[in-house]
Amino acid sequence: MKKHLVFATVLSCHLASLSVVAVVQASGAPQGLRAEAALPSRHPHVVQDALRFCEPKPGFWVDLGAGRGQVAIPLIEATDNPVVMIDPDAPAMAKGLALAREKGLADHLFAIVGVAEELPLPDNSVDLLVSRGSIFFWDDAPKGLREVYRVLRPGGKAYIGGGAGSGYPRWAAEKLVEGRRARLEGDDAPRWRRFVELRRPEQMRQWAEAAELPDFKVMGQGAISADDPDVGQGVWVLFEKPEG
């Protein structure tokens, strides 16, 4: 309880007093994404992958581009570790905070309005940073990755990208991929092709190299493949700030 009170004191959610303007990151997303909401939730499976790959120590955990806390809340439920959401969209995070209160997690979930390119956090402060679906909407992905590396504590890890998670039901992953491939030839084809292009592993590797990360691992085969043995559908970059 004492640890949770420290989080509440340092990172209390005075969203109205923050000057960062909220921007809905998903505004550039192609039509048809909402139809995917009928499929099983991907977030709990992403959380399990993040925990498996990062093996984080208890401490200061961040969900970057958190939205309504779709990753942050399952992360808390799986571990009982507090999580700080960072997102430019204050109203979305307010919904996440309300849901956390309903679940009895009000003393575990916190929110800060901000963007990846200028993280409102000290150097060497974060033990775990997870970000699902956000990097593809950052204004400057390499700069955002450099900021993530800056705030990681030595030994801290980041898991950033997008996807369904390795434990996602196979039938649902196949339906997800099938729908996206079909939309590459539909009315909104140019935006869907851009959507897929941004989620290629080669693009993720290019961003990581441009950020001059000293060591990283790109995982997954992209938005329209569910065949990766490690992460299933999607693409991710995993990196750690070395100790010593």
Secondary structure, 3 states (H helix, E strand, C coil): CHHHHHHHHHCCCCHHHCCCCCCCHHHHCCCCHHHHHHCCCCHHHHHHHHHHHHCCCCCCEEEECCCCCCCHHHHHHHHCCCEEEEECCHHHHHHHHHHHHHCCCCCCEEEEECECCECCCCCCCEEEEEEECCHHHCCCHHHHHHHHHHHEEEEEEEEEEEECCCCCCHHHHHHHHHHHHHHCCCCCHHHHHHHHHHCCHHHHHHHHHHCCCCCCEEEEEECCCCCECCCECEEEEEEECCCC
